[in-house]
Amino acid sequence: METTINKALRELEQQLEGDLHYDKLMRVLYATDASVYRMLPLAVALPKTKEDIQLLIAFAKQHKTSLIPRTAGTSLAGQCVGEGIVVDVSKYLNKIISFNEADRTIRIQPGVVRDRLNNYLKPYGLFFGPNTSTSNRCMIGGMVGNNSSGTTSIQYGVTRDKVIALNTLLSDGSEVSFSKLSVKEFEAKRSLKTLEGSIYRAIYDDLSKEDVQQEIVSQFPKSEIHRRNTGYAIDELIQTEVFSEVKGTFNMCKLLTGSEGTLAFTTEITLQLDTLPPQESIVVAAHFESIENCLQAVVPVMKHELFTCEMMDKTILDCTKQNKTQTENRTFIQGDPMAILLCEIKADTSTKAKTLAEALIKTLEDSQLSYAHSVLIGDAIHKAADLRSAGLGLLGNIIGDKKAVACIEDTAVAIADLSDYITDFTALMKGFNQKAVYYAHAGAGELHLRPILDLKQAEDVALFREITTRVAHLVKKYQGSFSGEHGDGIVRAEFIPIMIGQANYEVLKRIKAAFDPDCIFNPGKIVEAYAMDANLRYETDRKEPQIETFLDFSASQGILRAAEKCNGSGDCRKTVEFGGTMCPSYRATANEKDTTRARANALREFLTNSTEHNKFNHQELKAVFDLCLSCKACASECPSSVDVATLKAEFLYQYQKDNPVDLRTKLFANNTKYNAIGQRFYRLTNFVFSNRFTSGIIKNTLGIAQHRTLPLVSSVTLHESYLETLHKTGNNATIKTVYLFNDEFTNYLDSQIGRDALALLQALNYDVKLIKNEESGRTFISKGFLEEAKAVANKNIELYNEHISDKVPLLGIEPSAILTFRDEYLKLADDREAAKNIAKNTFLIEEFLSQEISNGTISAAQFTSESKTIKFHGHCHQKALSNQIHSFNVLNLPENYKVTIIPSGCCGMAGSFGYEKEHFELSMTIGEQTLFPSVRKAPLETLIAANGTSCRHQIKDGTQREAKHPITILKEALI
């Protein structure tokens, strides 16, 4: 029977132009953000219009519930969780409304991504200065809510400094615009007989009192701490001509910025912009043997005109060793520092920048606090910045239940107090037997300090409270800010009375009551706070669920902990324009459900709380994994290395124990067997597959998209071709012996590429061995047929174990096939040591050739001097488990070949995914984002290269252009 509230929600859903979800899956996905909290919301709304939000406000008032505003959901303090309706503005309210270049202002909706905004502004020489580590997915609405600042604040200030007007909806649904007001205009506002008028009257009645102002000045954080975000910014309001003799103009935006959506619902934001900083940059990475030395160095280095001054400690640096992408970004590190300070110099010319950097290094050397100074220029700066930006997410790589917990990670003190504060802080942490994680905007006096705790244990939850309380008192000792930029949220809100005094806290409560008398806007934050040690993600002292899996998840201490590695940082929400591949389904749908984060959260939720005998047997899990393309981008691009492709394979295996597998899935999983049969009768097979009538019957029967072409089989298998070459091979001494893995795609569908590989390697004087191996198991893995995958993995490991060594490598042509040796086989094989030994000597053929080129074994003299232009698209598994640079190096070897890598992310095909009729449209949408337009723009004489068989098929179906494997192109270039 439908409940009263569900009936009301259904009626609301029909009224909204946007979307309303109140199913279990969506509620679960929005129950968490990037904090330690979990609160199951009543519903999730994605409004399209201002009128939608007004309907939501009216509904909340009528049904005594609340609205929790949300953008990217990357809040660290729990601002985005609550029991009411989560209102996600990210999908629809993300437009740039107007831009005034002359005034350097822009009006936008709250769902505009910060970096997208700056990409739009760059041609005009302008930008929005505040810059968080989440800038490629965080949104301006969230930055306003938190008063975000980031790395650039020492030069460009915080969000509060940039907000000049806000269009809002008040708690009665009325639309009000807030901006600068003269004293006369303020008086006029006070006389209004509306909720807006009562707000102005309430603020004036409190803040006009001299004793109240004195209490604010004496109790609030020191004014020189620019990153102060504790409670409502009433300390900013009293510094205006309305309340004092100063010349500052009153603007309610100062109060609303940093109010965490507790006072009004913002629908439009007007920002003051800055001119772009000087283009010439140098970063000096100062290395320190202790945290204390690092922080003592902040005072002297800040005498230089730095643009950023950022700190990372050894814990974060060590985390980067386990992440493939970040390993490549840490080459500037010298020795094993306890901390690194990244100090950025900018100037109009490289000469001036170099002079400024030399002066900075001299200051550091004179201080005798640091032991090394890496000078970073150009791409090296971006790599170091990426390393720092990934810092918070990388902390999720700590294996096990103990994690670096956000609670005291946002403290800010005056720079002059920084060294003494950290000395006291370190002593405090030692008292708790804690080795804290130090991650800091050191130049702004803000330290992201995190204790390592297991919040599944009541003992550590008690420490969570005790440590936070003690640090709050320590920050108060230095009259610092307990929240510099991450906001109060749930984790810090209950400490506001300590930080600003009870009298000031009562003022905040009266302001909240004036704006929101029914407390419908984000309750439990800032005032009348939720308890900081309640509503945690994990039930304390629970009996840890024991989940049996087929794949080996021991590296993460089980599949549940593999899912729990996701800390909500939301890197999987970055869109196409910011590069990378993760997450192709989200990029196409803009739905939270289709993110890496959502899949990990859903799996965690159901594996933890399911009462089913088979905890995987939930339609919600099937739905959340459905659009995962198993591209593996998350395995390398997610800072916490959450590998959803592997989680999906295990889910499918377990789910299919209780749910029958359909015919299409069986055929795709056993594709190799049927290709082998079809290849024997290749003329008939290719006729049936290419004829519109017969192929149409196949597609209709199996649920394959009508617009998708079916792959044709080769007339001769690669194995047959190899046997023929054995009679033609000469007896010349060869450079080395290599084994070529005869994968199922090359053998039956692309045997010409295999023949090209044989010809190329033999022409380059390699002794190529090709033995009758099993298929790779890729199709089994992608469909959850793990028992079958294990069988072929074991056979291949046994077959190659006696042949492969550091002297004799195993090479492969198709990335998705050969890379199973380096990935899934390590989780499937019975003989794990043999699997590891083979894995470290297994290479994509381009990897091998690239290394041989570097060694000087292969040279450009062996290839044509003809000119060609090539555009290359790399396979997702290559990007995740290898590197596109190897294919680039191979294609670039002929002296007059000009090669560019298409920044295309996933092609959208993903094996069988793009064939399935329900996925075809999404598949083509992904292709249209970057890959298809890049191919279409290329002149016909430009060669298109792609090393994945699915990628080449997708390019053909999407652009009618033939793409060649890089090996074919290089073989054709042989002299």
Secondary structure, 3 states (H helix, E strand, C coil): CCCHHHHHHHHHHHHCCCEEECCHHHHHHCCCCCCCECCCCCEEEECCCHHHHHHHHHHHHHCCCCEEEECCCCCCCCCCCCCCEEEECCCCCCCEEEEECCCCEEEECCCCEHHHHHHHHHHHCEECCCECCCCCCCEHHHHHHHCCCECCHHHHCCHHHHEEEEEEECCCCCEEEEEEECHHHHHHHHCCCCHHHHHHHHHHHHHCCHHHHHHHHHHCCCCCCCCCCCCCCHHHHCCCCCCCCCCCCEECHHHHCCCCCCCCEEEEEEEECEECCCCEEEEEEEEECCHHHHHHCHHHHCCCCCCEEEEEEHHHHHHHHHCHHHHCCCCCCCCCCCEEEEEEEEECCHHHHHHHHHHHHHHHHHHCCEEEEEEECCHHHHHHHHHHHCHHHHHHHCCCCCEECCCCCCEECCHHHHHHHHHHHHHHHHHCCCCCEEEEEHHHCEEEEECEECCCCHHHHHHHHHHHHHHHHHHHHCCCECCCCCCCCCCCHHHHHHHHCHHHHHHHHHHHHHHCCCCCECCCCCCCCCCCCCCECCCCCCCCCCCCCCCCCHHHCCHHHHHHCCCCCCHHHCCHHHCCCCCHHHHHHCCHHHCHHHHHHHHHHHHHHCCCCCCCCCHHHHHHHCCCCCCCHHHHHCCCCCCHHHHHHHHHHHHCCCCCCCHHHHHHHCHHHHHHHHHHCHHHHHHHHHCHHHHHHHHHHHCECCCCCCCCCCCCCHHHHHHHHCCCCCCCCCCCEEEEECCHHHHHCCHHHHHHHHHHHHHCCCEEECCCCCCCCHHHHHCCCHHHHHHHHHHHHHHHHCCCCCCCCEEECCHHHHCCCCCCHHHHCCCHHHHHHHHCCEEEHHHHHHHHHHHCCCCHHHECCCCEEEEEECCHHHHHHCCCHHHHHHHCCCCCEEEEECCCCCCCCCCCHHHEHHHHHHHHHHHHHCHHHHHHHCCCCCEEEECCHHHHHHHHHHHCCCEECHHHHHHHCEC
